[in-house]
Amino acid sequence: MSGSTWTQMYTWSDPATGSSEFPTTSVTIGASGYYVRVVSNSVGFSGGAGFTVTGETSSTTTYTSETQNLTYTWNLY
């Protein structure tokens, strides 16, 4: 058993949706969150940089990443 899940904490955009700053020539969107990875103990995964152990059973270990900030900018010209 193994898999990763993205847990989103919040999102944002600049300029903010509904803002009086529209129209604009570029928009930046962003999201913050973290990954949760459940790994079978038989795999031998040790977490990796940025992950900590947040749960264990006899057959699996759960790792949670540090908070990740993702952004993307669209230029509208």
N, CA, C and O atoms as a GROMACS GRO file, in nm:
protein
  308
    1MET      N    1   0.085  -0.118   0.000
    1MET     CA    2   0.000   0.000   0.000
    1MET      C    3   0.089   0.123   0.000
    1MET      O    4   0.179   0.136   0.083
    2SER      N    5   0.065   0.213  -0.092
    2SER     CA    6   0.142   0.335  -0.100
    2SER      C    7   0.063   0.438  -0.178
    2SER      O    8  -0.008   0.402  -0.273
    3GLY      N    9   0.074   0.563  -0.141
    3GLY     CA   10   0.005   0.668  -0.215
    3GLY      C   11   0.026   0.803  -0.150
    3GLY      O   12   0.057   0.810  -0.031
    4SER      N   13   0.007   0.910  -0.225
    4SER     CA   14   0.022   1.046  -0.174
    4SER      C   15  -0.108   1.122  -0.193
    4SER      O   16  -0.180   1.100  -0.290
    5THR      N   17  -0.136   1.211  -0.098
    5THR     CA   18  -0.254   1.295  -0.105
    5THR      C   19  -0.213   1.439  -0.078
    5THR      O   20  -0.140   1.466   0.017
    6TRP      N   21  -0.260   1.531  -0.162
    6TRP     CA   22  -0.236   1.674  -0.141
    6TRP      C   23  -0.348   1.727  -0.053
    6TRP      O   24  -0.465   1.709  -0.085
    7THR      N   25  -0.314   1.793   0.057
    7THR     CA   26  -0.411   1.855   0.147
    7THR      C   27  -0.394   2.006   0.134
    7THR      O   28  -0.294   2.062   0.176
    8GLN      N   29  -0.495   2.070   0.074
    8GLN     CA   30  -0.488   2.213   0.048
    8GLN      C   31  -0.532   2.291   0.170
    8GLN      O   32  -0.637   2.262   0.228
    9MET      N   33  -0.453   2.391   0.210
    9MET     CA   34  -0.486   2.473   0.326
    9MET      C   35  -0.559   2.601   0.282
    9MET      O   36  -0.660   2.638   0.343
   10TYR      N   37  -0.509   2.667   0.177
   10TYR     CA   38  -0.577   2.786   0.125
   10TYR      C   39  -0.525   2.818  -0.015
   10TYR      O   40  -0.421   2.768  -0.058
   11THR      N   41  -0.601   2.903  -0.086
   11THR     CA   42  -0.563   2.949  -0.220
   11THR      C   43  -0.573   3.101  -0.224
   11THR      O   44  -0.637   3.162  -0.139
   12TRP      N   45  -0.510   3.160  -0.324
   12TRP     CA   46  -0.518   3.304  -0.340
   12TRP      C   47  -0.492   3.341  -0.486
   12TRP      O   48  -0.442   3.261  -0.564
   13SER      N   49  -0.528   3.464  -0.520
   13SER     CA   50  -0.496   3.517  -0.653
   13SER      C   51  -0.459   3.664  -0.638
   13SER      O   52  -0.503   3.731  -0.544
   14ASP      N   53  -0.379   3.713  -0.732
   14ASP     CA   54  -0.336   3.852  -0.730
   14ASP      C   55  -0.340   3.905  -0.872
   14ASP      O   56  -0.261   3.856  -0.954
   15PRO      N   57  -0.424   4.000  -0.909
   15PRO     CA   58  -0.516   4.065  -0.818
   15PRO      C   59  -0.628   3.970  -0.774
   15PRO      O   60  -0.660   3.874  -0.844
   16ALA      N   61  -0.685   3.999  -0.660
   16ALA     CA   62  -0.790   3.914  -0.604
   16ALA      C   63  -0.913   3.915  -0.693
   16ALA      O   64  -0.947   4.019  -0.751
   17THR      N   65  -0.980   3.802  -0.706
   17THR     CA   66  -1.102   3.792  -0.785
   17THR      C   67  -1.202   3.893  -0.732
   17THR      O   68  -1.225   3.902  -0.612
   18GLY      N   69  -1.262   3.968  -0.822
   18GLY     CA   70  -1.358   4.072  -0.783
   18GLY      C   71  -1.291   4.204  -0.749
   18GLY      O   72  -1.359   4.302  -0.715
   19SER      N   73  -1.161   4.207  -0.759
   19SER     CA   74  -1.085   4.327  -0.725
   19SER      C   75  -1.109   4.438  -0.827
   19SER      O   76  -1.136   4.411  -0.944
   20SER      N   77  -1.097   4.562  -0.780
   20SER     CA   78  -1.108   4.676  -0.871
   20SER      C   79  -0.984   4.690  -0.958
   20SER      O   80  -0.977   4.777  -1.044
   21GLU      N   81  -0.883   4.602  -0.936
   21GLU     CA   82  -0.761   4.606  -1.016
   21GLU      C   83  -0.779   4.541  -1.153
   21GLU      O   84  -0.690   4.552  -1.237
   22PHE      N   85  -0.891   4.474  -1.178
   22PHE     CA   86  -0.917   4.419  -1.310
   22PHE      C   87  -0.968   4.531  -1.399
   22PHE      O   88  -1.034   4.619  -1.344
   23PRO      N   89  -0.946   4.538  -1.529
   23PRO     CA   90  -0.869   4.441  -1.608
   23PRO      C   91  -0.719   4.455  -1.582
   23PRO      O   92  -0.671   4.560  -1.539
   24THR      N   93  -0.648   4.348  -1.609
   24THR     CA   94  -0.505   4.344  -1.585
   24THR      C   95  -0.438   4.266  -1.696
   24THR      O   96  -0.506   4.200  -1.775
   25THR      N   97  -0.306   4.272  -1.704
   25THR     CA   98  -0.234   4.196  -1.807
   25THR      C   99  -0.171   4.068  -1.754
   25THR      O  100  -0.117   3.990  -1.831
   26SER      N  101  -0.178   4.045  -1.620
   26SER     CA  102  -0.127   3.920  -1.566
   26SER      C  103  -0.202   3.886  -1.438
   26SER      O  104  -0.248   3.974  -1.365
   27VAL      N  105  -0.212   3.758  -1.411
   27VAL     CA  106  -0.276   3.709  -1.290
   27VAL      C  107  -0.186   3.602  -1.230
   27VAL      O  108  -0.139   3.513  -1.302
   28THR      N  109  -0.163   3.610  -1.100
   28THR     CA  110  -0.087   3.508  -1.029
   28THR      C  111  -0.183   3.436  -0.936
   28THR      O  112  -0.258   3.499  -0.862
   29ILE      N  113  -0.180   3.302  -0.941
   29ILE     CA  114  -0.261   3.223  -0.849
   29ILE      C  115  -0.166   3.141  -0.762
   29ILE      O  116  -0.054   3.110  -0.803
   30GLY      N  117  -0.211   3.107  -0.643
   30GLY     CA  118  -0.126   3.029  -0.554
   30GLY      C  119  -0.208   2.942  -0.462
   30GLY      O  120  -0.327   2.964  -0.441
   31ALA      N  121  -0.142   2.841  -0.408
   31ALA     CA  122  -0.204   2.751  -0.312
   31ALA      C  123  -0.098   2.708  -0.212
   31ALA      O  124   0.020   2.695  -0.246
   32SER      N  125  -0.140   2.686  -0.090
   32SER     CA  126  -0.052   2.632   0.013
   32SER      C  127  -0.115   2.504   0.066
   32SER      O  128  -0.237   2.494   0.080
   33GLY      N  129  -0.030   2.408   0.095
   33GLY     CA  130  -0.079   2.282   0.148
   33GLY      C  131   0.037   2.190   0.178
   33GLY      O  132   0.152   2.233   0.186
   34TYR      N  133   0.006   2.063   0.194
   34TYR     CA  134   0.110   1.965   0.225
   34TYR      C  135   0.069   1.830   0.171
   34TYR      O  136  -0.048   1.804   0.143
   35TYR      N  137   0.168   1.744   0.156
   35TYR     CA  138   0.145   1.607   0.108
   35TYR      C  139   0.145   1.512   0.227
   35TYR      O  140   0.224   1.526   0.321
   36VAL      N  141   0.054   1.415   0.221
   36VAL     CA  142   0.052   1.305   0.317
   36VAL      C  143   0.078   1.178   0.237
   36VAL      O  144   0.009   1.151   0.139
   37ARG      N  145   0.178   1.103   0.277
   37ARG     CA  146   0.217   0.981   0.205
   37ARG      C  147   0.208   0.863   0.300
   37ARG      O  148   0.270   0.862   0.406
   38VAL      N  149   0.129   0.762   0.261
   38VAL     CA  150   0.117   0.638   0.337
   38VAL      C  151   0.194   0.531   0.262
   38VAL      O  152   0.168   0.506   0.144
   39VAL      N  153   0.290   0.468   0.330
   39VAL     CA  154   0.381   0.374   0.266
   39VAL      C  155   0.380   0.242   0.342
   39VAL      O  156   0.384   0.239   0.465
   40SER      N  157   0.376   0.134   0.268
   40SER     CA  158   0.388   0.001   0.327
   40SER      C  159   0.525  -0.013   0.390
   40SER      O  160   0.626   0.026   0.331
   41ASN      N  161   0.530  -0.069   0.508
   41ASN     CA  162   0.658  -0.086   0.576
   41ASN      C  163   0.751  -0.180   0.500
   41ASN      O  164   0.872  -0.175   0.520
   42SER      N  165   0.698  -0.263   0.412
   42SER     CA  166   0.781  -0.355   0.335
   42SER      C  167   0.858  -0.284   0.223
   42SER      O  168   0.950  -0.343   0.166
   43VAL      N  169   0.822  -0.159   0.190
   43VAL     CA  170   0.887  -0.084   0.082
   43VAL      C  171   1.024  -0.033   0.124
   43VAL      O  172   1.116  -0.028   0.042
   44GLY      N  173   1.039   0.004   0.250
   44GLY     CA  174   1.167   0.054   0.297
   44GLY      C  175   1.188   0.203   0.275
   44GLY      O  176   1.301   0.249   0.284
   45PHE      N  177   1.083   0.279   0.248
   45PHE     CA  178   1.091   0.424   0.231
   45PHE      C  179   1.124   0.488   0.366
   45PHE      O  180   1.064   0.452   0.467
   46SER      N  181   1.218   0.583   0.369
   46SER     CA  182   1.257   0.645   0.496
   46SER      C  183   1.209   0.789   0.509
   46SER      O  184   1.256   0.862   0.597
   47GLY      N  185   1.117   0.831   0.425
   47GLY     CA  186   1.059   0.964   0.437
   47GLY      C  187   1.112   1.065   0.340
   47GLY      O  188   1.035   1.124   0.264
   48GLY      N  189   1.241   1.086   0.339
   48GLY     CA  190   1.299   1.184   0.249
   48GLY      C  191   1.301   1.322   0.310
   48GLY      O  192   1.238   1.347   0.413
   49ALA      N  193   1.374   1.412   0.247
   49ALA     CA  194   1.388   1.549   0.296
   49ALA      C  195   1.252   1.619   0.298
   49ALA      O  196   1.176   1.609   0.202
   50GLY      N  197   1.223   1.688   0.406
   50GLY     CA  198   1.098   1.764   0.416
   50GLY      C  199   0.980   1.684   0.465
   50GLY      O  200   0.871   1.741   0.479
   51PHE      N  201   0.996   1.555   0.493
   51PHE     CA  202   0.887   1.472   0.544
   51PHE      C  203   0.916   1.428   0.686
   51PHE      O  204   1.031   1.402   0.722
   52THR      N  205   0.812   1.421   0.769
   52THR     CA  206   0.825   1.367   0.903
   52THR      C  207   0.723   1.257   0.923
   52THR      O  208   0.619   1.256   0.858
   53VAL      N  209   0.752   1.165   1.012
   53VAL     CA  210   0.659   1.056   1.044
   53VAL      C  211   0.547   1.112   1.130
   53VAL      O  212   0.572   1.174   1.234
   54THR      N  213   0.422   1.090   1.085
   54THR     CA  214   0.307   1.139   1.161
   54THR      C  215   0.214   1.028   1.205
   54THR      O  216   0.113   1.054   1.271
   55GLY      N  217   0.246   0.903   1.171
   55GLY     CA  218   0.166   0.791   1.215
   55GLY      C  219   0.227   0.659   1.174
   55GLY      O  220   0.295   0.651   1.071
   56GLU      N  221   0.204   0.555   1.253
   56GLU     CA  222   0.256   0.423   1.222
   56GLU      C  223   0.157   0.316   1.267
   56GLU      O  224   0.092   0.328   1.371
   57THR      N  225   0.147   0.212   1.185
   57THR     CA  226   0.076   0.090   1.224
   57THR      C  227   0.175  -0.024   1.203
   57THR      O  228   0.290  -0.002   1.165
   58SER      N  229   0.130  -0.146   1.226
   58SER     CA  230   0.220  -0.259   1.205
   58SER      C  231   0.254  -0.280   1.058
   58SER      O  232   0.355  -0.343   1.027
   59SER      N  233   0.172  -0.227   0.966
   59SER     CA  234   0.196  -0.250   0.823
   59SER      C  235   0.228  -0.125   0.742
   59SER      O  236   0.281  -0.136   0.632
   60THR      N  237   0.199  -0.005   0.794
   60THR     CA  238   0.223   0.119   0.718
   60THR      C  239   0.283   0.228   0.806
   60THR      O  240   0.271   0.226   0.928
   61THR      N  241   0.347   0.323   0.740
   61THR     CA  242   0.397   0.444   0.806
   61THR      C  243   0.343   0.564   0.727
   61THR      O  244   0.346   0.564   0.604
   62THR      N  245   0.294   0.665   0.799
   62THR     CA  246   0.242   0.786   0.737
   62THR      C  247   0.344   0.898   0.754
   62THR      O  248   0.392   0.924   0.864
   63TYR      N  249   0.376   0.965   0.642
   63TYR     CA  250   0.470   1.077   0.640
   63TYR      C  251   0.394   1.202   0.596
   63TYR      O  252   0.309   1.195   0.507
   64THR      N  253   0.425   1.315   0.658
   64THR     CA  254   0.364   1.442   0.620
   64THR      C  255   0.475   1.539   0.582
   64THR      O  256   0.576   1.550   0.653
   65SER      N  257   0.456   1.609   0.468
   65SER     CA  258   0.560   1.703   0.422
   65SER      C  259   0.550   1.836   0.495
   65SER      O  260   0.451   1.865   0.562
   66GLU      N  261   0.655   1.914   0.480
   66GLU     CA  262   0.649   2.054   0.522
   66GLU      C  263   0.547   2.124   0.432
   66GLU      O  264   0.513   2.073   0.326
   67THR      N  265   0.500   2.240   0.474
   67THR     CA  266   0.405   2.317   0.393
   67THR      C  267   0.470   2.356   0.261
   67THR      O  268   0.584   2.402   0.257
   68GLN      N  269   0.396   2.336   0.151
   68GLN     CA  270   0.442   2.370   0.017
   68GLN      C  271   0.361   2.489  -0.033
   68GLN      O  272   0.240   2.495  -0.014
   69ASN      N  273   0.428   2.584  -0.097
   69ASN     CA  274   0.362   2.699  -0.158
   69ASN      C  275   0.380   2.690  -0.308
   69ASN      O  276   0.493   2.692  -0.358
   70LEU      N  277   0.271   2.680  -0.380
   70LEU     CA  278   0.273   2.666  -0.526
   70LEU      C  279   0.214   2.791  -0.588
   70LEU      O  280   0.108   2.837  -0.547
   71THR      N  281   0.283   2.848  -0.688
   71THR     CA  282   0.230   2.966  -0.757
   71THR      C  283   0.250   2.952  -0.907
   71THR      O  284   0.340   2.882  -0.954
   72TYR      N  285   0.164   3.020  -0.982
   72TYR     CA  286   0.177   3.026  -1.126
   72TYR      C  287   0.125   3.161  -1.173
   72TYR      O  288   0.022   3.209  -1.126
   73THR      N  289   0.196   3.223  -1.266
   73THR     CA  290   0.155   3.353  -1.321
   73THR      C  291   0.121   3.337  -1.469
   73THR      O  292   0.200   3.284  -1.547
   74TRP      N  293   0.001   3.386  -1.507
   74TRP     CA  294  -0.040   3.392  -1.648
   74TRP      C  295  -0.023   3.535  -1.695
   74TRP      O  296  -0.071   3.629  -1.631
   75ASN      N  297   0.043   3.551  -1.807
   75ASN     CA  298   0.053   3.681  -1.872
   75ASN      C  299  -0.052   3.683  -1.983
   75ASN      O  300  -0.054   3.594  -2.069
   76LEU      N  301  -0.136   3.782  -1.981
   76LEU     CA  302  -0.253   3.787  -2.069
   76LEU      C  303  -0.232   3.877  -2.190
   76LEU      O  304  -0.324   3.948  -2.231
   77TYR      N  305  -0.113   3.874  -2.245
   77TYR     CA  306  -0.087   3.957  -2.363
   77TYR      C  307  -0.014   3.879  -2.466
   77TYR      O  308   0.017   3.932  -2.573
   0.00000   0.00000   0.00000
